[in-house]
Amino acid sequence: MANSSTHDRSGKPPTPFSRAVGQSRFIVLLAVIAVMLVAVSLFLLGTVQAAYSVWSAWSEVVGGKLNSTDLTVEFLEIVSVMLKAVVFYIIGVGLYSLFIAPLNLTVSLGVETLNDLESKVVSVVIVIMSITFLEHFIRWTEPIETLQFGVAFAVVVAALVFFQRYSHRAKEDQQAHHPDVQERAKKELFQEDHEEHMIRPEDIEGRGPSVQHDEER
């Protein structure tokens, strides 16, 4: 019996070029390492900044010079830094899980496809933008510019939400038409070390129960 790691379902061995292209996915490790280093750096920077801000705040309290507005804005900036670190972290573990080996961590986070990764990143970006607007609103030093920033913020958020809904709908359509193709390809790639994807007759003719129902109608 032929080994599944070197032969496809029909017994035909994968071509050297196919194996080379499939193995090229490990180059993503460079991006994963770089992004994770950025995430760790931001987490450390946020931690140091938080410690310094808390120390400064209590020093001002003791000295009777506490300014609640400035303190709130400073703490919000720390939250923004941490969320930026989370963005890079999600991208790092997401890329690793998508290209190198699936992780339970990404599954628990709901990141199983590239669309899921994009959706999670967009969600955190919206939160970061909200915190940035909140900082401007708390300061309230230039109302006109704050209003303009709020309008621009609303337009960008609306575009990002529309993108999220479109991606979610596209994912649902893909799962409805080809419910098992993606999972089968992931199993063959990561568990069986098989790079070439074999197109089965049911992938073309059946294309899932929903498509069969539409064609019968």
Secondary structure, DSSP 8 states (H G I E B T S, - for coil): ---TTTS-TTS----HHHHHHHHGGGGHHHHHHHHHHHHHHHHHHHHHHHHHHHHHHHHHHHHT---HHHHHHHHHHHHHHHHHHHHHHHHHHHHHHHHT---HHHHHHT--SHHHHHHHHHHHHHHHHHHHHHHHHHH-S-HHHHHHHHHHHHHHHHHHHHHHHHHHHHHHHHHHHSTTHHHHHHIIIIIS---S----HHHHHT--HHHHHHHH-
